Amino acid sequence: MARLRNPRHERFAVECASMTPIGKAYELAGFRSKPEWCRPNGVKLSRNPQVSARIAELRKEFTASCGLAVEYLQAKLLPAAELNVVDLFDEENKLKPVSKLTRDQGAAISSIKLHENGEVAELRFVSKDSAVSTLLRSIGGIVDQHAHLHAGFNPAGLADRLNEARERMALTLAALPVEDQQTLLDFVDSLEQQGEGPSE
C-alpha cells in the first residue's frame, strides 16, 4: 500500500504505528481540536478503512525491521553466551592454536595478546554475563526497573510506566488486528489519564 494521499492521515498512521497514544498522534498529525476531543477524533480516524490498513502495514514493517535487528544481535551474542572455556584446550590441557578455534569460539574472544614467539600470552573474553543479560532482554526475559519505579503506588509515575510498557508491547501488539490494537491502546490511554490526577 502506498502512502496515504492526505498528509495528515499519513502522519497519523505513522504515529499510531510507532505506538504514540492515539490522542497525541491526532495532535501531532496537525489536526486542530480541543484537547479533550483529540482522543475521540483519533479513534474515529483510526477506524477509517484506508487509515486502519496503513497503520497495520506500517506496524508490520516496523516489526520486520526490529526482528532483523534482534536476530542479528542474538547471532552476535550467542557465541559468547555459549562458550565453554574447556573447548579451547586440547587433550594435553594446552591451549589450542588460534587457527584451530572455531569461528564461534573466536567470536567470544574480545582480545588476544601474543608472546614474541607467537604463542598466546593472554586471552580476554566477551563478558558472558553481559551477553546472556542482553540476550534475555532481547526476548523480553528481563525487564529493566528504573530509579523512578519504587515500592508502593506512585500515581505521578504511572504515565512513565505505561509508556515503557507500551514500548515493550509494540512487537506483541503488531500481531493483533488493528481494531484490537486500538482498543488496547485506548484502555492504556484511559489508565494513563487516571494516573495523572486532577488538573488544576
Buried (B, 14 or more C-beta within 10 A) or exposed (E): EEEBEBEBBBBBBBBBBBBBBBBBBBBBBEBEBEEEBBBBBBBEBBEBEEBBBBBBBBBEEBBEEEEEEBEEBBEBBBBBBBBEEEEBEEEEEEBBEBEEBEEEBEBBBEEEEEEEEEEBEEBEBBEBEEBBBBBEBBEEEEEEEEEEEEEEEEEEBBBBBBBBEBEEBBBEBBEBEBEEBBEBBBEBBEBBBEBEEEEE
